[in-house]
Amino acid sequence: MDAKVNFAMHADNRIVYVRPIKADELPTEIRAKIGGDGTLYAVHDGEGQQLALVRNRSLAFMLARQNDLSPVPVH
């Protein structure tokens, strides 16, 4: 879960979407790395490409803002 993402590639559209993802919906290799169940939060660009996967909602918003992006929650 330590993959680097070049957020500058997504500078055209500053809005990103933060959505919860149940750990049991993730591929087996990712579940093995996170070591548990529960909810993670994904940050997606406007075209739906996942940019990041983090352990909590506040971290997802902080990550987006640190990269000069505007996070919006998705239900």
C-alpha positions in Angstrom: 0.0 0.0 0.0 3.0 2.3 -0.4 2.6 3.0 -4.1 3.5 6.6 -5.1 1.0 8.5 -7.2 1.8 11.6 -9.2 -1.1 13.8 -8.2 0.3 16.6 -10.6 -1.0 14.5 -13.5 -4.5 15.2 -12.3 -4.0 19.0 -12.0 -6.5 19.8 -14.8 -9.5 18.9 -12.5 -8.8 19.8 -8.9 -11.8 17.9 -7.6 -11.3 14.4 -6.2 -13.9 12.1 -4.6 -13.5 10.3 -1.3 -15.5 7.1 -0.9 -15.6 4.4 1.7 -14.6 0.8 0.6 -15.2 -2.3 2.7 -12.0 -4.2 3.1 -13.7 -7.5 2.1 -14.5 -6.0 -1.3 -10.8 -5.5 -2.1 -8.6 -8.0 -4.0 -6.9 -10.6 -1.8 -3.4 -9.2 -2.2 -4.5 -5.8 -0.9 -6.4 -7.4 2.0 -3.3 -9.3 3.0 -1.3 -6.0 3.1 -3.8 -4.1 5.3 -4.1 -7.0 7.7 -7.7 -6.7 8.8 -11.3 -6.0 8.1 -13.2 -2.7 8.3 -13.5 0.3 6.0 -10.9 2.0 4.0 -11.2 5.2 2.0 -10.4 5.6 -1.7 -9.5 8.9 -3.4 -10.7 9.0 -7.0 -10.2 11.5 -9.8 -13.1 12.8 -11.9 -12.8 9.9 -14.3 -13.0 7.3 -11.6 -9.4 6.3 -11.5 -8.3 5.4 -7.9 -5.5 7.6 -6.8 -5.0 6.5 -3.2 -6.3 4.0 -0.6 -6.0 5.0 3.0 -7.1 3.8 6.4 -9.4 6.6 7.4 -11.6 9.4 6.0 -9.7 12.3 7.6 -6.4 11.0 6.1 -8.0 10.8 2.7 -9.1 14.5 2.9 -5.8 15.5 4.3 -3.9 13.7 1.5 -6.0 15.4 -1.2 -5.6 18.9 0.3 -1.8 18.4 0.7 -1.7 17.8 -3.1 -3.8 21.0 -3.8 -6.9 19.0 -4.7 -10.5 19.6 -3.5 -11.9 16.5 -1.9 -15.7 15.8 -2.0 -17.4 12.9 -0.2 -19.2 10.2 -2.1 -21.8 8.1 -0.3 
